């Protein structure tokens, strides 16, 4: 995923226009458009401004894996989690636990079926 793709996704997820972002950060709107289209890359100061504005890391913006997370999906999940209220975070965690339990049950069913089929084949 390119920097421009990530920036576009952040704008869409936060329902912010390029023009609004440009005004909020005192950057030219065409500059934001050029970032999104991949014609320009931000300097370090702009990168830090964007990270602070969207409450993400510069690693996230650059799609760089420093080893703290395993992939962009984990970074995205962490970013989304951090943007939630305390109540929403609790709800998301409970849903995640349910999903893990369901996955474990499905894996156990599959394992039992595989063992049964292996025993009946012999």
N, C-alpha and C positions, 0 to 999 in steps of 0.2 A: 504494500500500500504506500503510495507516495505522500509526501507532505501535503500536497494540494488536495488529495483525496481525504486525508485525515481532517484538514481544515474545513473542507466542504461538509463532511459528516458532522463535525462539531457545530457548525452553523445551523445545519438542518435539525440536529438533535435539540439544540437550544432555541430554535425558532428565531434566529437572528439573521438579519440580512447582511450582505457584504458592506453595504452603505452604513448600516448601524455600527458594525464592528469598526469600520474605518473611523467613524466619528468618535466612538468611545475611546479609541486608542490614539486619536489624532494622527492617523495615517491616511494617505490618499486612497480613495476607493479603487482606483485603477491598480494600485500596488497590491491590494488584497486580491483583486481579480487575477493579477499576474501570478501571485502565489498559488492560487487555486488551479490555474491553467498550466503551472509548471514553467512559466517564463522567467520567474525570479525566485530566489530563495531569501528568506529573512536573515538579517544579521543576528548576532547573539542577543542584542538588546531587545529587538522585536520578538525574537523567539521567547525570551523570558517574559515579555509583556503578554504574549499570546497564552503562554502556559499559566500565568497568574490569572488572566481573564477567564479562561475556561476551567481553571482549577485542575489542571493536568500537569504531568511532568514534561520536561523538554524531551526526555526519552520517548514518551508517548507520541508527541508531535512528530518526532523524527523516525518513528517506528523502529527504534533501537532497543534491542534486548540486552540489558545489562546483567542479566542473570537473576534479578530479583523476581521477575515473573518469567514464565516460560514462552509466552507468545502474545501477540497483539490482543487476542481474545481475553486473556487474563487481565491485561491492562485496561481493556474496555470495561470488563466487569467491575474492576476496582474503581474506575472513574464513575461508572453509573452508581455504584454503591455509595460512594462519597457524596454524590449529589442528592441523596435521599434524606428525608427527615428521619428522626430516631424511630418513629413508629413504622415508617416504610422500611427501614433497615431491618427491624425486628421481623416484619412480615416476610421480607425477602429471605432472611435466614431460615425461617420456619419452612418456607416453600422449598428452599434448597435441601433442607434435611429430609423433607418428604420425598423429594426427587431421588435423593441418594438411597433412602430406604426402599423405594419402588425399584430402583435399578438393582439393588442387592437381591431383592426377591426374584426379579426376572432372571438374573444370573444364576441363582440357586435352582430355579425351575429348569433352565437350560442345562445346567450341570447334571441334574437328576435324570433328565431325559437322555442325555448322552450316555450316562452310566447304564441306564436301563437298556438302551439299544445295544450297547457294547456287551452287556451280559447275555442278552437274548441271542446275539449273533454267534456266540461261542458254543 
